[in-house]
Each structure stands twice: as structure tokens, then as C-alpha cells.
Amino acid sequence: MKEDLLHFVWKYRLFEQSNLKTVDGDIIEVINTGLYNSNAGADFSNARIRVGEVLMVGNVELHVNQSEWYQHHHDEDKAYNNVILHVVYDDSGKPARTQSGEVIPVLCLRDYISKILLNRYDLLKASKDKIPCRSILAKLPADFPMRSFFDRLVIERLQSKVAIVENMLKDSTNDWDQVAFRMIAMYFGGSVNKEPFGQLAGSLPLSVIHKHRAEPDQIEALLFGQAGLLDADFDDEYPRMLKREYSYLRKLHSLRPMESQSWKFFRVRPVSFPTIKIAQLAAWLTMQAHPFNTVLTCRSISDLRKLFGINVNPYWETHFQFDKPVSQTKISLGNMLTDVLLINAVVPLLFSYGQYKSDESICQRSLDMLSEISAEDNTIIRMWDSLGIGAETANDSQALIQLFNQYCSAQKCLSCQIGHKILSRESSLLT
């Protein structure tokens, strides 16, 4: 027995509730299990418990072993004086006493918890599969509320990105344009170069870029120079020109470039090399005087996609790296990368701004956008699809990514709505 499972059993009343008795033989009626407390103090507050003829209102503390009350020194802590019931799985050891000396009734749940539930939990925890409940998913009942679960997961995922936006706002003194630049830049490089792109945008104030927007070569020089990619001795005139420009701009704005080793080229398709993506980002910035306001005023997915219809410097139509010519190729963001930017940067930006302004309509608009974009295609989504859980829209795929990353990978089955269904008493999934 683990304490998190004991908490789960108590919170959702997954124990036999008829003929409940304390270890001293007093009849117990659990009227209300209380509110779970994740902070310091007793585990559940404001519970309502009838012991014998006495109705008590107060806190409930749970331990696997009764002796843990003393091991945790609750008997010396005034914060536990309001505990009205000690719930345990193993009642060996002396009964709990509060700091004020009161003996606390003890309920041992060992004989009131179904062995089926315990076996189900052990099966989930022992699973070596990436998705612990893989073998059970096909047995989920047709009325399982998957849509409402997806909606909850999407909000969770967006909230995690709200935290990122809030930190960026603090760093930029509430400059939403700078935050938009950083968020969008992070996803230009894909998952492999996400961090260095974020570092690049963080090293270059948008105010500096604004001063040179009329000169696209200078924008490119600023980005490639800050990326640390202009330190070599080049043969082609184009990178030599960028190097000269950056040497001047670096001194003018007191800039400090990144280390070129930050960028990853290995196992990256040439059209997704950091050099290509930086060139695309530079082209996008020459078009956007105020990127956040531009995003905010777009009213449709079609309008947002047009924002990323960019043309790079012609040099990159015959190069993937400096001084290394290739056959002529067409370089564009493409629909897939554009949708990645919308899903992972634009939508979280709008959702964060809606919360910042306490404007529910903006939050809802961002959620509606996810339902208008096709589902992502990656290893996580393909894995879910193989199990019969498909994704039609980005709302679905974002939910499934959140489910896998935050619940399945961490084996947080007790916090998962699917895990809850599997462990609930009425479920016949494993019987």
C-alpha cells in the first residue's frame, strides 16, 4: 500500500462503507471525507464524521502505518489538534494523540478495500509499457466522457504555457511584442533547436530589431550574428556582408552573441537546419513591426497563416549552410510548421493574454482555433491512434500529448480520469 493510493481511496470513498468501525469497535459513518489539502497540515480538512452517537467536524490525517503519526511528530504539532480521525492501512502501534493530549479515533481501511482494486493498482504500477493501461483501453465503456477529459487536458497544457509567458513578461517588463517574438522564435526551430531559438530571441531586444527593419540585410546580420554563426572566414559574399554588418551592429548595441555549439544540425533535415530557420525568422521579423498586436487582431486561422507566408533571402534557395551550395530548392515554412507555430506559440499567447486581461472571449477564441487546426502528426499521436484513440483536431492532439507527457510517462494513474475509471468500484474493466 502506498500513501497516494490510500488518499485516492479515501477521497473517492472507494472502500466498503457499511459496518465501518474504529479499531476500538465504535461504529463510524463517513458523511463527508473533507477537502484534500496539498499544503502543510492534515491531509483532509472540514470532514464530517459520526463516531458512535457523536458528530464531529474537523480534519482527517492518513498514514499507511499508524506509527507514522509519531514518526512525523504530529503529536508535537498544534496544527494537528483539530484532527478528528486517523485513517490508516496498518493499525499496529499505539493510537495517535494530539499535542493537547486527546486520543484520536483510528479507522483501519485494510479490511474495507477491495482486493480487486489493489490488484488493479498493482497492475498499473508494475506495467513497463509507455502507456500503463494499454491492455485495458479497448475496454473503456462507450459512455466514458473522453471529450470532457480532453477539454480538461487542453486547459492544463495551456496553463503550463501561461506560466512560461508570465515569466517572459516579467523579464521584458510586460512587453507583449517581445514575448510574442520569443514564443514564436522558440518554435521556428522545431523540438531539436527549440531552446537555442529561445535563447537567441532572449538575447536580442525587439527594440533593436525595430531600428533596422527597413534594412533586411541588417535583420539577418543581427540574428545570424547573435546566433554565433558569423565567426568563420567565409568565401561567399553574402555571409561576408552579414559578418561586416554584424561587427558594426554588435558594437552599436553592445550585443553579446551565443555560442555556435548551441545549434544542432545532426539528424536534422537540411530544410530544417538552424541556418534556414534563422533566415525564415529574419524574413518574418522584417514584416512584423508589432507581432503581438498583429496576432491579436487576426480573426481567423486563414489570417494567421498569412502572417507566416514569408520569402527568404534568395541565397537560401541554393544553400542550406554558408559556403555550401546545393541544387536550387524552394524554402518556405509550409503548412505543417505554420500550424506548429499557431498551436504552440500563437494560441498560448492569446490564451495567456485573455487571462491577463480577464477576457473570457479571448481565451475562448484561442480554444476555438485549436478546434479549427488539423491534429498534429508525431510519435505520440501515432501511438494513441494505434490504440484506437484518434485525434482529428489540434485540440485532440494537444490533449493526448498532455495525457502522455504528464500522466502516462509519470505513471500518475491516480490523477488520470481513465485511471480513476479503472480503479473505481463499479468498473468491470479488469474483471
C-alpha positions, -999 to 999 in steps of 0.1 A, spaced: 0 0 0 12 35 -9 0 66 8 -11 82 -25 -34 52 -31 -47 55 4 -55 92 -2 -72 83 -35 -93 56 -18 -104 80 9 -111 109 -14 -133 90 -37 -148 67 -10 -136 35 -27 -140 14 4 -168 -6 19 -188 19 39 -213 -3 56 -204 -16 91 -174 7 94 -158 6 128 -129 21 146 -102 -2 159 -119 1 193 -152 -11 178 -171 22 176 -194 25 146 -183 51 121 -204 70 95 -184 90 69 -207 118 60 -180 139 42 -144 129 36 -133 165 36 -113 187 12 -79 174 1 -51 196 14 -18 196 -6 -1 221 17 12 217 53 -12 204 79 -37 175 80 -44 157 47 -82 165 46 -99 194 61 -136 201 71 -146 164 72 -178 153 89 -176 120 107 -200 104 131 -183 81 157 -209 63 177 -236 89 185 -212 119 182 -210 140 151 -175 155 146 -163 182 122 -126 187 116 -96 173 99 -85 138 88 -49 125 87 -39 95 66 -9 72 70 -1 37 57 12 28 92 -3 41 124 32 46 138 39 73 112 18 97 134 47 98 159 74 94 133 62 127 117 59 143 151 23 152 147 19 147 184 40 177 190 23 200 164 -6 222 174 -17 222 137 -30 186 142 -51 193 173 -82 195 151 -77 160 137 -109 140 144 -99 108 127 -67 89 119 -71 67 88 -45 40 84 -39 8 65 -19 -9 92 -30 -3 127 -1 -18 146 14 6 171 0 29 197 -30 51 189 -24 87 179 -26 116 204 -28 152 197 -4 178 211 -31 186 236 -33 150 247 -65 139 231 -67 103 218 -78 103 181 -102 76 168 -85 52 143 -101 38 112 -81 9 96 -92 5 60 -72 -27 53 -103 -49 55 -126 -24 38 -107 -20 5 -115 -44 -24 -87 -68 -33 -97 -62 -69 -89 -25 -66 -55 -33 -51 -47 -58 -79 -57 -32 -105 -34 -6 -89 -5 -31 -87 -10 -40 -124 -8 -3 -135 22 4 -113 40 -27 -125 34 -20 -162 66 -14 -182 45 0 -211 48 37 -221 10 37 -215 4 17 -183 -32 9 -191 -26 0 -228 -41 -35 -223 -73 -21 -208 -80 10 -230 -100 -10 -256 -124 -20 -228 -133 16 -218 -171 19 -219 -187 38 -248 -201 64 -224 -167 73 -210 -165 112 -211 -135 114 -233 -144 148 -247 -147 165 -213 -114 148 -203 -97 161 -235 -110 196 -227 -95 194 -192 -62 182 -205 -60 210 -231 -66 236 -204 -39 220 -183 -14 222 -212 -23 258 -220 -19 267 -183 16 253 -183 25 276 -212 8 305 -194 34 301 -168 61 304 -195 45 336 -209 42 351 -174 79 346 -168 87 362 -201 65 391 -193 84 397 -161 117 396 -180 105 421 -206 86 445 -183 52 435 -197 63 439 -234 38 416 -252 56 422 -285 89 410 -271 71 380 -256 55 372 -289 89 373 -306 104 349 -281 74 325 -281 73 323 -319 110 321 -323 112 291 -299 90 271 -323 108 281 -355 135 255 -348 113 226 -340 118 204 -309 155 199 -316 165 236 -316 137 250 -295 160 260 -266 187 278 -287 160 297 -306 145 308 -273 180 318 -262 185 337 -295 153 357 -291 161 364 -255 195 378 -264 181 403 -289 157 431 -278 129 437 -303 136 474 -300 169 468 -316 153 449 -345 128 477 -349 155 502 -356 168 482 -386 135 468 -400 140 489 -432 172 470 -439 165 432 -442 203 425 -445 208 441 -411 180 420 -395 196 389 -409 230 400 -397 216 406 -362 201 372 -360 229 352 -375 255 372 -356 237 367 -322 234 330 -331 272 329 -332 272 317 -368 293 345 -383 326 338 -367 341 318 -397 362 331 -426 337 328 -455 341 325 -492 307 337 -503 300 374 -504 266 370 -487 279 357 -453 309 381 -456 285 410 -459 265 397 -429 297 395 -409 306 431 -416 272 443 -408 271 424 -375 305 437 -365 291 472 -367 257 464 -351 273 444 -323 293 474 -312 265 498 -318 241 479 -295 266 463 -271 254 428 -280 268 395 -268 265 366 -292 256 330 -283 280 300 -287 276 284 -321 278 250 -304 243 255 -291 228 247 -326 221 212 -336 225 201 -373 229 164 -367 199 143 -376 180 174 -388 167 176 -423 186 202 -444 154 223 -449 151 224 -411 188 234 -405 191 262 -379 205 284 -407 174 280 -428 151 286 -398 170 317 -387 167 331 -423 130 325 -421 127 341 -387 146 372 -401 122 374 -431 92 372 -407 106 399 -385 110 424 -414 72 421 -419 62 425 -383 65 459 -366 43 448 -337 40 410 -338 17 406 -308 -8 432 -319 -8 417 -354 -17 383 -340 -43 398 -317 -62 415 -345 -63 384 -367 -98 369 -366 -94 337 -384 -69 308 -389 -66 319 -425 -55 354 -415 -30 339 -390 -15 316 -416 -10 345 -440 13 361 -413 38 333 -419 38 334 -457 74 347 -460 101 347 -486 137 342 -475 168 358 -490 175 341 -524 208 329 -511 190 302 -492 173 288 -523 207 273 -532 223 268 -498 214 251 -465 246 264 -449 271 292 -456 296 284 -484 279 251 -492 259 254 -525 232 228 -533 207 224 -561 181 250 -562 153 243 -538 121 261 -526 123 273 -490 91 280 -473 76 275 -438 49 251 -452 16 243 -436 29 219 -411 54 243 -395 29 271 -397 4 250 -377 31 241 -352 37 279 -346 0 285 -343 -6 256 -319 24 261 -297 30 298 -297 1 318 -311 -27 300 -293 -9 300 -259 -1 337 -263 -38 346 -269 -49 324 -241 -24 340 -217 -35 374 -228 -71 366 -222 -63 355 -187 -41 386 -182 -70 408 -193 -97 387 -176 -113 385 -210 -130 351 -214 -138 358 -251 -101 359 -260 -95 327 -241 -124 310 -259 -112 323 -293 -78 306 -287 -95 274 -278 -117 276 -309 -86 280 -330 -73 246 -318 -105 230 -330 -100 245 -365 -65 232 -369 -58 197 -380 -43 173 -355 -5 171 -352 13 141 -366 40 128 -343 51 97 -325 29 103 -295 -3 108 -316 5 78 -338 9 57 -306 -25 67 -293 -40 61 -328 -27 26 -327 -47 20 -295 -79 33 -311 -78 68 -297 -75 91 -326 -71 128 -330 -90 149 -355 -81 184 -344 -52 201 -327 -74 202 -296 -74 164 -296 -37 161 -303 -27 186 -276 -49 167 -251 -32 134 -260 3 149 -257 -6 163 -223 -20 129 -212 11 110 -223 37 135 -210 21 144 -177 2 113 -167 13 81 -186 51 88 -186 50 97 -149 25 68 -141 2 93 -124 -27 69 -129 -44 81 -97 -47 116 -111 -59 105 -145 -96 102 -153 -90 70 -172 -71 56 -142 -99 67 -119 -124 48 -140 -102 17 -140 -99 17 -102 -134 27 -94 -155 0 -77 -182 -1 -103 -157 -7 -132 -156 -42 -147 -126 -34 -169 -103 -58 -152 -127 -84 -140 
